[in-house]
């Protein structure tokens, strides 16, 4: 039986550390180191040397241009290939022959030496190569780290694995039998974001290595079936690119897997058959399975996108719905591929300087995610504090490529903004309509559900249901009854579903009725006085006295009712009609004078630094000025009435 194991917390941490955008086809090529256990115990675990066939199957499914290094370990490490081999038609054949060198003869299982070998190969690569070739390691063993002396070297192995992780290496582990050190293998995979397989029977090794080829080839599992002999019809979504069909018969068979569609490439081996299609334009692929039956796997290449369906603003201290969607990068229906049912989606949220929380999302039709297996995952998230939060969204199916997206959201508290009625409106409605109108606005991008309640003297007098879509406002006018028109404070409270404490609270004071009557009469009287009493006008005169270049200066300028100066040809320092050109050293006593906008030119006293701003004449006003060659005093005398 074949098992798949994954430590999800470690996967999330690893992916968050290496990138903020990972897709199914993020890198073109692989740099793969395959490490096979060659200890004597493998004679019992793999008597038919199916690890040779599994390795050949994996290599056959890698892309042209990928680099592969093959070695076995036991008492030490023996290279089967001289370093890494670049895959092409000739090197694939050479690798198939090289796998025949795999043995089961060593007395020990030196896992530390195997890790060191992988580290030596990958660390020697130039940085540019590691950026172009995704470095990966497959470590297969049926036992535990075992060297002469029997000392525990787990800590040393973990240190080597951490060094590989720092280089961006993903280590996939395969435990061949229950005697393998499952705890160590799981730790190795978790530290690097790799997959882990546990193989109980040698025939399942082909299934595990086909799954690892899917991860390395960045393919997606469409279907996996155990079938008897006869025809099967396998669905092909329209986003599928290169399609790979793999048949694992029950035992050896000479009968071939048949299809009416001519494949681009065929691999026929005693324990597996593979058909590869560059493109399947039909909606399904018909296969004829040999009479012995077996297992059929169908994969497809295609770019996938993980999208976070959440707004920029969310409520704090209130559970809110969050959705994520897996969809093809190009337009097309996702369908219901097999990997979708096995995909686990989690979101990690953290604020700077604080430990983040991880929440699982589901596509089962029971977490506000819509229909099950439609690619939309749902769940609820609670942010304990307001502020900016960074999120990382990870999607991973067993033995499938990982998807990752990231962003940030702002948590708001309060999530609503409430505008109470104005003073007059509130009092009139309270006394005469016995109801009040409050405007409640949703500040977030998620739907809010709750109640709006009015309290008077500690007693709830009115409640109105509250349903606010993202960014919308609603007027709440709950009928409050006879208690509302009594004087005193009224409290308005908003309670949202999912939150125990109040989301908002505010007060409004209702005045006695006679206050309204008195206030209304006062307004009427003031408005009437503006029509009855005579309005004041600035007409009068400005008298200028002083001394200029040894002679006495006396001028009079008439100011009309609009505040305009009626003068022309005035001597210095008066300047142009209606304009006082006061020099530096001029200061003012009294109030300012602002001329009427219809004055041409306007009556302006230019006094730095308030040049051109004017002065309002409300009563007797004096400006004293000193300037080069003399002094002047400007005095405004309003006209007596």
Secondary structure, 3 states (H helix, E strand, C coil): CEEEECCHHHHHHHHHHHCCCECCCCCCEEEEEEEEECECCHHHHCCCCHHHHHHHHHHHHCCCCCEEEEEEECCCEEECCCCCEECCHHHHHHHHHHHHHCCCCECCECHHHHHHHHHHHHHCCCHHHHHHEEEEEEEEECCCCECCCCCCCHHHHHHHHHHHHHCCCEEEEEEECCCCCHHHHHHHHHHHCCCEEEECCCCHHHHHHHHHHHHHHCEEEEEEEEECCEEEEEECCCCCCCEEEEEEECCCCCCCCECCCCCCEEEEECCEEEEEECCCCCCEEEEEECCCCEEEEEEEECCEEEEEECCCEEECCCCEEEEEEEEECCCCCCCCCHHHHHCEEEEEEECCCCCCEEEEEECCCCCCCCCCCCCEEEEEECCCCCEEEEEEEEEECCCCCEEEEEEEEEEECCCEEEECCCHHHHHHHHHHHCECCEEEEECCCCCEEEEEEEEECCEEEEEEEEEECCCCEEEECCECCHHHHCCEEEEEEEEECCCCCCCEEEEEEECCHHHHHHHHHHHHHHHHHHHHCCCCCCCEEEEEEEEECCEEEEEEEEECCCCCEECCCCCCCCCCCCEECCCCCCEEECCCECCCCCCCCCCEECCCCCCCCCECCCCCEEEEEEECCEEEEEEEEECCC
